[in-house]
């Protein structure tokens, strides 16, 4: 899988978990563990994370709302 696609997938999942935790006002151990695993996986792709961060800022959209095409147009 392309690093940009993988990072976008991970960021979407991270946002989904974080929003779920905020809505439920409860901390589920499995969700916290999954967030930790996602952060570790994201650390494998520093260039892709940086490119997505830059594109997110330029487009004024959250990273989980971007598509691969949005990133490809920028880089």
PDB file of N, H, CA, C and O in Angstrom:
ATOM      1  N   UNK A   1       0.855  -1.182   0.000  1.00  0.00           N
ATOM      2  CA  UNK A   1       0.000   0.000   0.000  1.00  0.00           C
ATOM      3  C   UNK A   1       0.897   1.240   0.000  1.00  0.00           C
ATOM      4  O   UNK A   1       1.940   1.263   0.654  1.00  0.00           O
ATOM      5  N   UNK A   2       0.493   2.236  -0.716  1.00  0.00           N
ATOM      6  H   UNK A   2      -0.354   2.218  -1.248  1.00  0.00           H
ATOM      7  CA  UNK A   2       1.175   3.513  -0.798  1.00  0.00           C
ATOM      8  C   UNK A   2       1.233   4.158   0.595  1.00  0.00           C
ATOM      9  O   UNK A   2       0.239   4.120   1.320  1.00  0.00           O
ATOM     10  N   UNK A   3       2.378   4.750   0.988  1.00  0.00           N
ATOM     11  H   UNK A   3       3.186   4.780   0.399  1.00  0.00           H
ATOM     12  CA  UNK A   3       2.480   5.359   2.324  1.00  0.00           C
ATOM     13  C   UNK A   3       1.429   6.445   2.589  1.00  0.00           C
ATOM     14  O   UNK A   3       0.898   6.543   3.696  1.00  0.00           O
ATOM     15  N   UNK A   4       1.138   7.247   1.585  1.00  0.00           N
ATOM     16  H   UNK A   4       1.569   7.168   0.686  1.00  0.00           H
ATOM     17  CA  UNK A   4       0.133   8.306   1.774  1.00  0.00           C
ATOM     18  C   UNK A   4      -1.235   7.682   2.062  1.00  0.00           C
ATOM     19  O   UNK A   4      -1.942   8.127   2.966  1.00  0.00           O
ATOM     20  N   UNK A   5      -1.601   6.672   1.311  1.00  0.00           N
ATOM     21  H   UNK A   5      -1.027   6.310   0.577  1.00  0.00           H
ATOM     22  CA  UNK A   5      -2.885   5.995   1.528  1.00  0.00           C
ATOM     23  C   UNK A   5      -2.945   5.371   2.912  1.00  0.00           C
ATOM     24  O   UNK A   5      -3.959   5.470   3.602  1.00  0.00           O
ATOM     25  N   UNK A   6      -1.856   4.730   3.314  1.00  0.00           N
ATOM     26  H   UNK A   6      -1.032   4.650   2.754  1.00  0.00           H
ATOM     27  CA  UNK A   6      -1.802   4.083   4.618  1.00  0.00           C
ATOM     28  C   UNK A   6      -1.921   5.113   5.745  1.00  0.00           C
ATOM     29  O   UNK A   6      -2.659   4.902   6.707  1.00  0.00           O
ATOM     30  N   UNK A   7      -1.200   6.216   5.622  1.00  0.00           N
ATOM     31  H   UNK A   7      -0.600   6.388   4.841  1.00  0.00           H
ATOM     32  CA  UNK A   7      -1.259   7.250   6.665  1.00  0.00           C
ATOM     33  C   UNK A   7      -2.652   7.877   6.727  1.00  0.00           C
ATOM     34  O   UNK A   7      -3.165   8.122   7.818  1.00  0.00           O
ATOM     35  N   UNK A   8      -3.259   8.135   5.595  1.00  0.00           N
ATOM     36  H   UNK A   8      -2.842   7.935   4.708  1.00  0.00           H
ATOM     37  CA  UNK A   8      -4.619   8.687   5.604  1.00  0.00           C
ATOM     38  C   UNK A   8      -5.601   7.717   6.257  1.00  0.00           C
ATOM     39  O   UNK A   8      -6.484   8.131   7.009  1.00  0.00           O
ATOM     40  N   UNK A   9      -5.444   6.435   5.969  1.00  0.00           N
ATOM     41  H   UNK A   9      -4.727   6.099   5.358  1.00  0.00           H
ATOM     42  CA  UNK A   9      -6.308   5.423   6.589  1.00  0.00           C
ATOM     43  C   UNK A   9      -6.109   5.420   8.102  1.00  0.00           C
ATOM     44  O   UNK A   9      -7.078   5.363   8.858  1.00  0.00           O
ATOM     45  N   UNK A  10      -4.866   5.480   8.536  1.00  0.00           N
ATOM     46  H   UNK A  10      -4.079   5.526   7.922  1.00  0.00           H
ATOM     47  CA  UNK A  10      -4.578   5.494   9.973  1.00  0.00           C
ATOM     48  C   UNK A  10      -5.114   6.759  10.649  1.00  0.00           C
ATOM     49  O   UNK A  10      -5.654   6.694  11.753  1.00  0.00           O
ATOM     50  N   UNK A  11      -4.966   7.902   9.989  1.00  0.00           N
ATOM     51  H   UNK A  11      -4.528   7.955   9.092  1.00  0.00           H
ATOM     52  CA  UNK A  11      -5.461   9.151  10.567  1.00  0.00           C
ATOM     53  C   UNK A  11      -6.986   9.157  10.674  1.00  0.00           C
ATOM     54  O   UNK A  11      -7.544   9.665  11.647  1.00  0.00           O
ATOM     55  N   UNK A  12      -7.649   8.593   9.677  1.00  0.00           N
ATOM     56  H   UNK A  12      -7.196   8.180   8.887  1.00  0.00           H
ATOM     57  CA  UNK A  12      -9.123   8.493   9.746  1.00  0.00           C
ATOM     58  C   UNK A  12      -9.555   7.601  10.903  1.00  0.00           C
ATOM     59  O   UNK A  12     -10.487   7.926  11.639  1.00  0.00           O
ATOM     60  N   UNK A  13      -8.873   6.486  11.054  1.00  0.00           N
ATOM     61  H   UNK A  13      -8.116   6.221  10.456  1.00  0.00           H
ATOM     62  CA  UNK A  13      -9.202   5.568  12.154  1.00  0.00           C
ATOM     63  C   UNK A  13      -8.923   6.220  13.506  1.00  0.00           C
ATOM     64  O   UNK A  13      -9.697   6.068  14.451  1.00  0.00           O
ATOM     65  N   UNK A  14      -7.813   6.945  13.587  1.00  0.00           N
ATOM     66  H   UNK A  14      -7.184   7.069  12.820  1.00  0.00           H
ATOM     67  CA  UNK A  14      -7.475   7.647  14.824  1.00  0.00           C
ATOM     68  C   UNK A  14      -8.557   8.666  15.181  1.00  0.00           C
ATOM     69  O   UNK A  14      -8.983   8.739  16.333  1.00  0.00           O
ATOM     70  N   UNK A  15      -8.996   9.442  14.213  1.00  0.00           N
ATOM     71  H   UNK A  15      -8.650   9.383  13.277  1.00  0.00           H
ATOM     72  CA  UNK A  15     -10.045  10.431  14.446  1.00  0.00           C
ATOM     73  C   UNK A  15     -11.353   9.758  14.861  1.00  0.00           C
ATOM     74  O   UNK A  15     -12.058  10.246  15.743  1.00  0.00           O
ATOM     75  N   UNK A  16     -11.664   8.653  14.229  1.00  0.00           N
ATOM     76  H   UNK A  16     -11.091   8.256  13.512  1.00  0.00           H
ATOM     77  CA  UNK A  16     -12.882   7.905  14.553  1.00  0.00           C
ATOM     78  C   UNK A  16     -12.856   7.430  16.013  1.00  0.00           C
ATOM     79  O   UNK A  16     -13.849   7.564  16.728  1.00  0.00           O
ATOM     80  N   UNK A  17     -11.745   6.888  16.443  1.00  0.00           N
ATOM     81  H   UNK A  17     -10.939   6.779  15.862  1.00  0.00           H
ATOM     82  CA  UNK A  17     -11.630   6.405  17.821  1.00  0.00           C
ATOM     83  C   UNK A  17     -11.703   7.568  18.803  1.00  0.00           C
ATOM     84  O   UNK A  17     -12.414   7.494  19.805  1.00  0.00           O
ATOM     85  N   UNK A  18     -10.969   8.642  18.518  1.00  0.00           N
ATOM     86  H   UNK A  18     -10.391   8.702  17.704  1.00  0.00           H
ATOM     87  CA  UNK A  18     -10.953   9.787  19.421  1.00  0.00           C
ATOM     88  C   UNK A  18     -12.342  10.417  19.541  1.00  0.00           C
ATOM     89  O   UNK A  18     -12.757  10.796  20.636  1.00  0.00           O
ATOM     90  N   UNK A  19     -13.051  10.528  18.438  1.00  0.00           N
ATOM     91  H   UNK A  19     -12.713  10.220  17.548  1.00  0.00           H
ATOM     92  CA  UNK A  19     -14.413  11.072  18.494  1.00  0.00           C
ATOM     93  C   UNK A  19     -15.334  10.163  19.292  1.00  0.00           C
ATOM     94  O   UNK A  19     -16.178  10.645  20.047  1.00  0.00           O
ATOM     95  N   UNK A  20     -15.183   8.866  19.134  1.00  0.00           N
ATOM     96  H   UNK A  20     -14.498   8.474  18.520  1.00  0.00           H
ATOM     97  CA  UNK A  20     -15.983   7.918  19.899  1.00  0.00           C
ATOM     98  C   UNK A  20     -15.713   8.025  21.389  1.00  0.00           C
ATOM     99  O   UNK A  20     -16.638   7.954  22.198  1.00  0.00           O
ATOM    100  N   UNK A  21     -14.453   8.195  21.753  1.00  0.00           N
ATOM    101  H   UNK A  21     -13.701   8.253  21.095  1.00  0.00           H
ATOM    102  CA  UNK A  21     -14.100   8.341  23.163  1.00  0.00           C
ATOM    103  C   UNK A  21     -14.663   9.637  23.739  1.00  0.00           C
ATOM    104  O   UNK A  21     -15.116   9.663  24.884  1.00  0.00           O
ATOM    105  N   UNK A  22     -14.637  10.700  22.960  1.00  0.00           N
ATOM    106  H   UNK A  22     -14.270  10.679  22.031  1.00  0.00           H
ATOM    107  CA  UNK A  22     -15.189  11.983  23.429  1.00  0.00           C
ATOM    108  C   UNK A  22     -16.697  11.897  23.635  1.00  0.00           C
ATOM    109  O   UNK A  22     -17.230  12.426  24.610  1.00  0.00           O
ATOM    110  N   UNK A  23     -17.376  11.231  22.715  1.00  0.00           N
ATOM    111  H   UNK A  23     -16.943  10.801  21.923  1.00  0.00           H
ATOM    112  CA  UNK A  23     -18.839  11.124  22.812  1.00  0.00           C
ATOM    113  C   UNK A  23     -19.281  10.274  23.994  1.00  0.00           C
ATOM    114  O   UNK A  23     -20.281  10.578  24.644  1.00  0.00           O
ATOM    115  N   UNK A  24     -18.545   9.221  24.268  1.00  0.00           N
ATOM    116  H   UNK A  24     -17.733   8.974  23.740  1.00  0.00           H
ATOM    117  CA  UNK A  24     -18.994   8.297  25.305  1.00  0.00           C
ATOM    118  C   UNK A  24     -18.523   8.693  26.699  1.00  0.00           C
ATOM    119  O   UNK A  24     -19.011   8.154  27.693  1.00  0.00           O
ATOM    120  N   UNK A  25     -17.571   9.637  26.783  1.00  0.00           N
ATOM    121  H   UNK A  25     -17.175  10.075  25.976  1.00  0.00           H
ATOM    122  CA  UNK A  25     -17.012  10.042  28.072  1.00  0.00           C
ATOM    123  C   UNK A  25     -16.470   8.856  28.853  1.00  0.00           C
ATOM    124  O   UNK A  25     -16.412   8.903  30.082  1.00  0.00           O
ATOM    125  N   UNK A  26     -16.083   7.822  28.183  1.00  0.00           N
ATOM    126  H   UNK A  26     -16.130   7.784  27.185  1.00  0.00           H
ATOM    127  CA  UNK A  26     -15.506   6.644  28.821  1.00  0.00           C
ATOM    128  C   UNK A  26     -14.205   6.303  28.110  1.00  0.00           C
ATOM    129  O   UNK A  26     -14.050   6.555  26.915  1.00  0.00           O
ATOM    130  N   UNK A  27     -13.305   5.746  28.837  1.00  0.00           N
ATOM    131  H   UNK A  27     -13.432   5.541  29.808  1.00  0.00           H
ATOM    132  CA  UNK A  27     -12.031   5.355  28.259  1.00  0.00           C
ATOM    133  C   UNK A  27     -11.976   3.837  28.185  1.00  0.00           C
ATOM    134  O   UNK A  27     -11.897   3.157  29.208  1.00  0.00           O
ATOM    135  N   UNK A  28     -12.017   3.329  27.002  1.00  0.00           N
ATOM    136  H   UNK A  28     -12.081   3.881  26.171  1.00  0.00           H
ATOM    137  CA  UNK A  28     -11.954   1.890  26.790  1.00  0.00           C
ATOM    138  C   UNK A  28     -10.485   1.500  26.574  1.00  0.00           C
ATOM    139  O   UNK A  28      -9.798   2.098  25.746  1.00  0.00           O
ATOM    140  N   UNK A  29     -10.024   0.527  27.297  1.00  0.00           N
ATOM    141  H   UNK A  29     -10.582   0.042  27.969  1.00  0.00           H
ATOM    142  CA  UNK A  29      -8.629   0.105  27.220  1.00  0.00           C
ATOM    143  C   UNK A  29      -8.263  -0.335  25.809  1.00  0.00           C
ATOM    144  O   UNK A  29      -7.170  -0.033  25.331  1.00  0.00           O
ATOM    145  N   UNK A  30      -9.147  -1.031  25.153  1.00  0.00           N
ATOM    146  H   UNK A  30     -10.035  -1.277  25.542  1.00  0.00           H
ATOM    147  CA  UNK A  30      -8.838  -1.502  23.798  1.00  0.00           C
ATOM    148  C   UNK A  30      -8.703  -0.333  22.818  1.00  0.00           C
ATOM    149  O   UNK A  30      -7.861  -0.368  21.921  1.00  0.00           O
ATOM    150  N   UNK A  31      -9.532   0.701  22.992  1.00  0.00           N
ATOM    151  H   UNK A  31     -10.216   0.729  23.721  1.00  0.00           H
ATOM    152  CA  UNK A  31      -9.418   1.880  22.132  1.00  0.00           C
ATOM    153  C   UNK A  31      -8.102   2.607  22.385  1.00  0.00           C
ATOM    154  O   UNK A  31      -7.432   3.034  21.444  1.00  0.00           O
ATOM    155  N   UNK A  32      -7.737   2.746  23.650  1.00  0.00           N
ATOM    156  H   UNK A  32      -8.281   2.399  24.414  1.00  0.00           H
ATOM    157  CA  UNK A  32      -6.472   3.400  23.983  1.00  0.00           C
ATOM    158  C   UNK A  32      -5.294   2.615  23.424  1.00  0.00           C
ATOM    159  O   UNK A  32      -4.327   3.203  22.939  1.00  0.00           O
ATOM    160  N   UNK A  33      -5.369   1.319  23.488  1.00  0.00           N
ATOM    161  H   UNK A  33      -6.154   0.841  23.881  1.00  0.00           H
ATOM    162  CA  UNK A  33      -4.312   0.461  22.958  1.00  0.00           C
ATOM    163  C   UNK A  33      -4.222   0.615  21.440  1.00  0.00           C
ATOM    164  O   UNK A  33      -3.126   0.678  20.882  1.00  0.00           O
ATOM    165  N   UNK A  34      -5.371   0.674  20.780  1.00  0.00           N
ATOM    166  H   UNK A  34      -6.260   0.622  21.233  1.00  0.00           H
ATOM    167  CA  UNK A  34      -5.365   0.841  19.325  1.00  0.00           C
ATOM    168  C   UNK A  34      -4.784   2.198  18.926  1.00  0.00           C
ATOM    169  O   UNK A  34      -4.074   2.302  17.926  1.00  0.00           O
ATOM    170  N   UNK A  35      -5.088   3.240  19.710  1.00  0.00           N
ATOM    171  H   UNK A  35      -5.665   3.156  20.523  1.00  0.00           H
ATOM    172  CA  UNK A  35      -4.514   4.558  19.433  1.00  0.00           C
ATOM    173  C   UNK A  35      -2.991   4.515  19.544  1.00  0.00           C
ATOM    174  O   UNK A  35      -2.288   5.119  18.734  1.00  0.00           O
ATOM    175  N   UNK A  36      -2.498   3.817  20.526  1.00  0.00           N
ATOM    176  H   UNK A  36      -3.069   3.327  21.184  1.00  0.00           H
ATOM    177  CA  UNK A  36      -1.052   3.687  20.683  1.00  0.00           C
ATOM    178  C   UNK A  36      -0.436   2.968  19.484  1.00  0.00           C
ATOM    179  O   UNK A  36       0.613   3.376  18.987  1.00  0.00           O
ATOM    180  N   UNK A  37      -1.081   1.907  19.023  1.00  0.00           N
ATOM    181  H   UNK A  37      -1.934   1.575  19.428  1.00  0.00           H
ATOM    182  CA  UNK A  37      -0.585   1.184  17.848  1.00  0.00           C
ATOM    183  C   UNK A  37      -0.608   2.056  16.600  1.00  0.00           C
ATOM    184  O   UNK A  37       0.304   1.997  15.776  1.00  0.00           O
ATOM    185  N   UNK A  38      -1.646   2.858  16.467  1.00  0.00           N
ATOM    186  H   UNK A  38      -2.387   2.906  17.137  1.00  0.00           H
ATOM    187  CA  UNK A  38      -1.746   3.764  15.314  1.00  0.00           C
ATOM    188  C   UNK A  38      -0.598   4.767  15.353  1.00  0.00           C
ATOM    189  O   UNK A  38       0.035   5.024  14.330  1.00  0.00           O
ATOM    190  N   UNK A  39      -0.329   5.331  16.522  1.00  0.00           N
ATOM    191  H   UNK A  39      -0.843   5.122  17.353  1.00  0.00           H
ATOM    192  CA  UNK A  39       0.774   6.297  16.636  1.00  0.00           C
ATOM    193  C   UNK A  39       2.102   5.655  16.267  1.00  0.00           C
ATOM    194  O   UNK A  39       2.934   6.277  15.606  1.00  0.00           O
ATOM    195  N   UNK A  40       2.303   4.420  16.690  1.00  0.00           N
ATOM    196  H   UNK A  40       1.627   3.915  17.227  1.00  0.00           H
ATOM    197  CA  UNK A  40       3.545   3.714  16.337  1.00  0.00           C
ATOM    198  C   UNK A  40       3.644   3.487  14.834  1.00  0.00           C
ATOM    199  O   UNK A  40       4.715   3.645  14.247  1.00  0.00           O
ATOM    200  N   UNK A  41       2.535   3.119  14.216  1.00  0.00           N
ATOM    201  H   UNK A  41       1.665   2.990  14.692  1.00  0.00           H
ATOM    202  CA  UNK A  41       2.539   2.903  12.764  1.00  0.00           C
ATOM    203  C   UNK A  41       2.795   4.210  12.027  1.00  0.00           C
ATOM    204  O   UNK A  41       3.523   4.229  11.034  1.00  0.00           O
ATOM    205  N   UNK A  42       2.201   5.310  12.505  1.00  0.00           N
ATOM    206  H   UNK A  42       1.610   5.295  13.312  1.00  0.00           H
ATOM    207  CA  UNK A  42       2.413   6.604  11.868  1.00  0.00           C
ATOM    208  C   UNK A  42       3.883   7.028  11.927  1.00  0.00           C
ATOM    209  O   UNK A  42       4.376   7.704  11.024  1.00  0.00           O
ATOM    210  N   UNK A  43       4.574   6.630  12.990  1.00  0.00           N
ATOM    211  H   UNK A  43       4.173   6.080  13.723  1.00  0.00           H
ATOM    212  CA  UNK A  43       5.985   7.011  13.121  1.00  0.00           C
ATOM    213  C   UNK A  43       6.853   6.341  12.059  1.00  0.00           C
ATOM    214  O   UNK A  43       7.994   6.756  11.859  1.00  0.00           O
ATOM    215  N   UNK A  44       6.351   5.329  11.383  1.00  0.00           N
ATOM    216  H   UNK A  44       5.423   4.992  11.546  1.00  0.00           H
ATOM    217  CA  UNK A  44       7.092   4.666  10.304  1.00  0.00           C
ATOM    218  C   UNK A  44       7.104   5.485   9.013  1.00  0.00           C
ATOM    219  O   UNK A  44       7.909   5.228   8.118  1.00  0.00           O
ATOM    220  N   UNK A  45       6.216   6.463   8.923  1.00  0.00           N
ATOM    221  H   UNK A  45       5.562   6.671   9.651  1.00  0.00           H
ATOM    222  CA  UNK A  45       6.051   7.240   7.691  1.00  0.00           C
ATOM    223  C   UNK A  45       6.191   8.743   7.948  1.00  0.00           C
ATOM    224  O   UNK A  45       5.244   9.487   7.690  1.00  0.00           O
ATOM    225  N   UNK A  46       7.323   9.210   8.439  1.00  0.00           N
ATOM    226  H   UNK A  46       8.093   8.606   8.648  1.00  0.00           H
ATOM    227  CA  UNK A  46       7.441  10.635   8.775  1.00  0.00           C
ATOM    228  C   UNK A  46       7.243  11.568   7.574  1.00  0.00           C
ATOM    229  O   UNK A  46       6.643  12.633   7.717  1.00  0.00           O
ATOM    230  N   UNK A  47       7.734  11.187   6.413  1.00  0.00           N
ATOM    231  H   UNK A  47       8.222  10.322   6.297  1.00  0.00           H
ATOM    232  CA  UNK A  47       7.591  12.053   5.230  1.00  0.00           C
ATOM    233  C   UNK A  47       6.130  12.161   4.805  1.00  0.00           C
ATOM    234  O   UNK A  47       5.669  13.245   4.446  1.00  0.00           O
ATOM    235  N   UNK A  48       5.400  11.053   4.842  1.00  0.00           N
ATOM    236  H   UNK A  48       5.773  10.173   5.134  1.00  0.00           H
ATOM    237  CA  UNK A  48       3.986  11.069   4.460  1.00  0.00           C
ATOM    238  C   UNK A  48       3.172  11.878   5.471  1.00  0.00           C
ATOM    239  O   UNK A  48       2.280  12.635   5.089  1.00  0.00           O
ATOM    240  N   UNK A  49       3.478  11.717   6.751  1.00  0.00           N
ATOM    241  H   UNK A  49       4.202  11.102   7.062  1.00  0.00           H
ATOM    242  CA  UNK A  49       2.763  12.482   7.786  1.00  0.00           C
ATOM    243  C   UNK A  49       3.017  13.973   7.591  1.00  0.00           C
ATOM    244  O   UNK A  49       2.099  14.784   7.714  1.00  0.00           O
ATOM    245  N   UNK A  50       4.258  14.332   7.288  1.00  0.00           N
ATOM    246  H   UNK A  50       5.004  13.674   7.187  1.00  0.00           H
ATOM    247  CA  UNK A  50       4.590  15.741   7.068  1.00  0.00           C
ATOM    248  C   UNK A  50       3.873  16.289   5.827  1.00  0.00           C
ATOM    249  O   UNK A  50       3.336  17.396   5.862  1.00  0.00           O
ATOM    250  N   UNK A  51       3.864  15.528   4.747  1.00  0.00           N
ATOM    251  H   UNK A  51       4.301  14.628   4.719  1.00  0.00           H
ATOM    252  CA  UNK A  51       3.188  15.966   3.512  1.00  0.00           C
ATOM    253  C   UNK A  51       1.696  16.167   3.762  1.00  0.00           C
ATOM    254  O   UNK A  51       1.107  17.130   3.270  1.00  0.00           O
ATOM    255  N   UNK A  52       1.091  15.270   4.517  1.00  0.00           N
ATOM    256  H   UNK A  52       1.569  14.488   4.916  1.00  0.00           H
ATOM    257  CA  UNK A  52      -0.336  15.395   4.823  1.00  0.00           C
ATOM    258  C   UNK A  52      -0.582  16.602   5.715  1.00  0.00           C
ATOM    259  O   UNK A  52      -1.566  17.318   5.528  1.00  0.00           O
ATOM    260  N   UNK A  53       0.293  16.834   6.675  1.00  0.00           N
ATOM    261  H   UNK A  53       1.092  16.252   6.826  1.00  0.00           H
ATOM    262  CA  UNK A  53       0.162  18.003   7.540  1.00  0.00           C
ATOM    263  C   UNK A  53       0.241  19.304   6.761  1.00  0.00           C
ATOM    264  O   UNK A  53      -0.531  20.231   7.006  1.00  0.00           O
ATOM    265  N   UNK A  54       1.174  19.371   5.823  1.00  0.00           N
ATOM    266  H   UNK A  54       1.801  18.618   5.623  1.00  0.00           H
ATOM    267  CA  UNK A  54       1.315  20.576   4.996  1.00  0.00           C
ATOM    268  C   UNK A  54       0.081  20.770   4.120  1.00  0.00           C
ATOM    269  O   UNK A  54      -0.462  21.873   4.043  1.00  0.00           O
ATOM    270  N   UNK A  55      -0.358  19.711   3.468  1.00  0.00           N
ATOM    271  H   UNK A  55       0.082  18.816   3.530  1.00  0.00           H
ATOM    272  CA  UNK A  55      -1.552  19.804   2.612  1.00  0.00           C
ATOM    273  C   UNK A  55      -2.783  20.181   3.436  1.00  0.00           C
ATOM    274  O   UNK A  55      -3.622  20.960   2.984  1.00  0.00           O
ATOM    275  N   UNK A  56      -2.887  19.635   4.625  1.00  0.00           N
ATOM    276  H   UNK A  56      -2.205  19.002   4.992  1.00  0.00           H
ATOM    277  CA  UNK A  56      -4.013  19.946   5.497  1.00  0.00           C
ATOM    278  C   UNK A  56      -4.044  21.433   5.838  1.00  0.00           C
ATOM    279  O   UNK A  56      -5.102  22.062   5.828  1.00  0.00           O
ATOM    280  N   UNK A  57      -2.880  21.980   6.137  1.00  0.00           N
ATOM    281  H   UNK A  57      -2.021  21.468   6.145  1.00  0.00           H
ATOM    282  CA  UNK A  57      -2.785  23.406   6.453  1.00  0.00           C
ATOM    283  C   UNK A  57      -3.116  24.257   5.230  1.00  0.00           C
ATOM    284  O   UNK A  57      -3.879  25.219   5.324  1.00  0.00           O
ATOM    285  N   UNK A  58      -2.542  23.902   4.085  1.00  0.00           N
ATOM    286  H   UNK A  58      -1.922  23.121   4.008  1.00  0.00           H
ATOM    287  CA  UNK A  58      -2.773  24.674   2.859  1.00  0.00           C
ATOM    288  C   UNK A  58      -4.241  24.649   2.437  1.00  0.00           C
ATOM    289  O   UNK A  58      -4.780  25.658   1.982  1.00  0.00           O
ATOM    290  N   UNK A  59      -4.875  23.501   2.589  1.00  0.00           N
ATOM    291  H   UNK A  59      -4.437  22.681   2.958  1.00  0.00           H
ATOM    292  CA  UNK A  59      -6.283  23.361   2.172  1.00  0.00           C
ATOM    293  C   UNK A  59      -7.268  23.752   3.272  1.00  0.00           C
ATOM    294  O   UNK A  59      -8.477  23.808   3.046  1.00  0.00           O
ATOM    295  N   UNK A  60      -6.738  24.020   4.464  1.00  0.00           N
ATOM    296  H   UNK A  60      -5.756  23.974   4.648  1.00  0.00           H
ATOM    297  CA  UNK A  60      -7.553  24.382   5.625  1.00  0.00           C
ATOM    298  C   UNK A  60      -8.635  23.339   5.900  1.00  0.00           C
ATOM    299  O   UNK A  60      -9.804  23.660   6.114  1.00  0.00           O
ATOM    300  N   UNK A  61      -8.195  22.068   5.885  1.00  0.00           N
ATOM    301  H   UNK A  61      -7.245  21.808   5.711  1.00  0.00           H
ATOM    302  CA  UNK A  61      -9.078  20.942   6.182  1.00  0.00           C
ATOM    303  C   UNK A  61      -8.366  20.019   7.147  1.00  0.00           C
ATOM    304  O   UNK A  61      -7.136  19.983   7.196  1.00  0.00           O
ATOM    305  N   UNK A  62      -9.132  19.282   7.906  1.00  0.00           N
ATOM    306  H   UNK A  62     -10.131  19.311   7.867  1.00  0.00           H
ATOM    307  CA  UNK A  62      -8.495  18.337   8.814  1.00  0.00           C
ATOM    308  C   UNK A  62      -7.846  17.217   8.006  1.00  0.00           C
ATOM    309  O   UNK A  62      -8.284  16.900   6.900  1.00  0.00           O
ATOM    310  N   UNK A  63      -6.812  16.631   8.566  1.00  0.00           N
ATOM    311  H   UNK A  63      -6.457  16.889   9.465  1.00  0.00           H
ATOM    312  CA  UNK A  63      -6.056  15.599   7.856  1.00  0.00           C
ATOM    313  C   UNK A  63      -6.929  14.402   7.510  1.00  0.00           C
ATOM    314  O   UNK A  63      -6.742  13.784   6.462  1.00  0.00           O
ATOM    315  N   UNK A  64      -7.882  14.066   8.377  1.00  0.00           N
ATOM    316  H   UNK A  64      -8.035  14.568   9.228  1.00  0.00           H
ATOM    317  CA  UNK A  64      -8.722  12.898   8.099  1.00  0.00           C
ATOM    318  C   UNK A  64      -9.761  13.183   7.013  1.00  0.00           C
ATOM    319  O   UNK A  64     -10.451  12.267   6.565  1.00  0.00           O
ATOM    320  N   UNK A  65      -9.881  14.444   6.585  1.00  0.00           N
ATOM    321  H   UNK A  65      -9.321  15.188   6.949  1.00  0.00           H
ATOM    322  CA  UNK A  65     -10.829  14.795   5.526  1.00  0.00           C
ATOM    323  C   UNK A  65     -10.152  14.886   4.149  1.00  0.00           C
ATOM    324  O   UNK A  65     -10.809  15.173   3.148  1.00  0.00           O
ATOM    325  N   UNK A  66      -8.851  14.642   4.107  1.00  0.00           N
ATOM    326  H   UNK A  66      -8.317  14.408   4.919  1.00  0.00           H
ATOM    327  CA  UNK A  66      -8.127  14.719   2.842  1.00  0.00           C
ATOM    328  C   UNK A  66      -8.199  13.402   2.079  1.00  0.00           C
ATOM    329  O   UNK A  66      -8.459  12.346   2.656  1.00  0.00           O
ATOM    330  N   UNK A  67      -7.966  13.484   0.786  1.00  0.00           N
ATOM    331  H   UNK A  67      -7.754  14.342   0.317  1.00  0.00           H
ATOM    332  CA  UNK A  67      -7.891  12.285  -0.051  1.00  0.00           C
ATOM    333  C   UNK A  67      -6.478  12.180  -0.611  1.00  0.00           C
ATOM    334  O   UNK A  67      -5.685  13.117  -0.512  1.00  0.00           O
ATOM    335  N   UNK A  68      -6.180  11.046  -1.189  1.00  0.00           N
ATOM    336  H   UNK A  68      -6.824  10.285  -1.269  1.00  0.00           H
ATOM    337  CA  UNK A  68      -4.881  10.835  -1.816  1.00  0.00           C
ATOM    338  C   UNK A  68      -4.690  11.850  -2.931  1.00  0.00           C
ATOM    339  O   UNK A  68      -3.580  12.347  -3.121  1.00  0.00           O
ATOM    340  N   UNK A  69      -5.739  12.167  -3.668  1.00  0.00           N
ATOM    341  H   UNK A  69      -6.640  11.763  -3.514  1.00  0.00           H
ATOM    342  CA  UNK A  69      -5.653  13.158  -4.754  1.00  0.00           C
ATOM    343  C   UNK A  69      -5.275  14.529  -4.225  1.00  0.00           C
ATOM    344  O   UNK A  69      -4.519  15.253  -4.872  1.00  0.00           O
ATOM    345  N   UNK A  70      -5.794  14.902  -3.048  1.00  0.00           N
ATOM    346  H   UNK A  70      -6.408  14.313  -2.522  1.00  0.00           H
ATOM    347  CA  UNK A  70      -5.449  16.196  -2.447  1.00  0.00           C
ATOM    348  C   UNK A  70      -3.949  16.282  -2.182  1.00  0.00           C
ATOM    349  O   UNK A  70      -3.334  17.324  -2.406  1.00  0.00           O
ATOM    350  N   UNK A  71      -3.376  15.213  -1.716  1.00  0.00           N
ATOM    351  H   UNK A  71      -3.875  14.366  -1.533  1.00  0.00           H
ATOM    352  CA  UNK A  71      -1.951  15.185  -1.412  1.00  0.00           C
ATOM    353  C   UNK A  71      -1.157  15.146  -2.714  1.00  0.00           C
ATOM    354  O   UNK A  71      -0.148  15.838  -2.844  1.00  0.00           O
ATOM    355  N   UNK A  72      -1.602  14.348  -3.672  1.00  0.00           N
ATOM    356  H   UNK A  72      -2.422  13.787  -3.566  1.00  0.00           H
ATOM    357  CA  UNK A  72      -0.906  14.222  -4.952  1.00  0.00           C
ATOM    358  C   UNK A  72      -0.829  15.525  -5.724  1.00  0.00           C
ATOM    359  O   UNK A  72       0.137  15.761  -6.450  1.00  0.00           O
ATOM    360  N   UNK A  73      -1.821  16.362  -5.579  1.00  0.00           N
ATOM    361  H   UNK A  73      -2.606  16.170  -4.990  1.00  0.00           H
ATOM    362  CA  UNK A  73      -1.837  17.652  -6.265  1.00  0.00           C
ATOM    363  C   UNK A  73      -0.789  18.595  -5.682  1.00  0.00           C
ATOM    364  O   UNK A  73      -0.299  19.492  -6.367  1.00  0.00           O
ATOM    365  N   UNK A  74      -0.459  18.387  -4.438  1.00  0.00           N
ATOM    366  H   UNK A  74      -0.857  17.658  -3.882  1.00  0.00           H
ATOM    367  CA  UNK A  74       0.476  19.274  -3.746  1.00  0.00           C
ATOM    368  C   UNK A  74       1.931  18.837  -3.894  1.00  0.00           C
ATOM    369  O   UNK A  74       2.841  19.666  -3.894  1.00  0.00           O
ATOM    370  N   UNK A  75       2.139  17.532  -4.021  1.00  0.00           N
ATOM    371  H   UNK A  75       1.400  16.858  -4.022  1.00  0.00           H
ATOM    372  CA  UNK A  75       3.519  17.007  -3.981  1.00  0.00           C
ATOM    373  C   UNK A  75       3.794  16.118  -5.164  1.00  0.00           C
ATOM    374  O   UNK A  75       4.898  15.590  -5.296  1.00  0.00           O
TER     375      UNK A  75
END
